[in-house]
Amino acid sequence: MCYAENGKNFKAWRGFMQLIYAYDSMTKNGHKNDYSFDLCINNCGHFLGVSTCLYTEREIGFEDFQLIYVESGLLTCSLNSREYRVRAGELLLYTPRARQEYTYHPAPNSSYYWLHFGGRELQQRFACLKQTAVLRPNYTGFLSPIFEKLILEICSRGANSFFYTEALGLELLYRLEQALQENRKTAYSAMICGVIQQMKAGGENFSVSQYAAQCQMNPDYFIRVFKKETGYTPNQYRLNILTDRAKKLLLKTELSVSQIAEQLGFADPLYFSHAFKKRVGVSPVGYRKQK
């Protein structure tokens, strides 16, 4: 194992596994969430080539935040009585005083970084820190270089080094937050595409609340996300689909307007005619006469 404290560097090896541990005793706050700083790095480190299962269980956890980044390998953890697998490119976040139970799994090229940090209003400034969770950003190439800089800086601490480690920690959290937001956008886009496919396949009579629940969003937020993705509210988009379907029925069948309205799920033919005219510019009867 390799320990670094106040610029001193101590190395030792256990089999093929190496542990690099950097402890920032300059701030004298150990594992505390120190509210006198914007961000304070308490300690950080790097596990390489883990050769045996390393199990950790802490009923109360620590007073500060703990972040574990799986660069390569596998980490398993228990959160709220559920088992999770944290794979390469993913992170495990523990908020202060959260129960901890996790295991590093052995692999020849496994690589795990960790970080303990505290600071004021961090959960208000970074949404990703609000709860203990597995974090799955869509890109993580920036993480390892920042971790390496933090470890090196603490090992060779200079007079102004605290300000640099604070800046590095803030950069890490800011870029992680951005990567998670991009990931959420991608996930939301996929969910909205799924809803649109359902609407087109005949699920147009689902309520907004049903679609929102399917996407694990509250209805108001679902409507905002849907409109941002498509330019329309869910109801507007649904009516556009129904209008296109009505055009085909008007041109290719002899069904009456009332029959078409009923077939498309409209309880009121007058509402159907009004919605059709608003989108097409003419009434259903007028549209049929144009053929």
Disulfide bonds with the S-S distance in Angstrom:
none
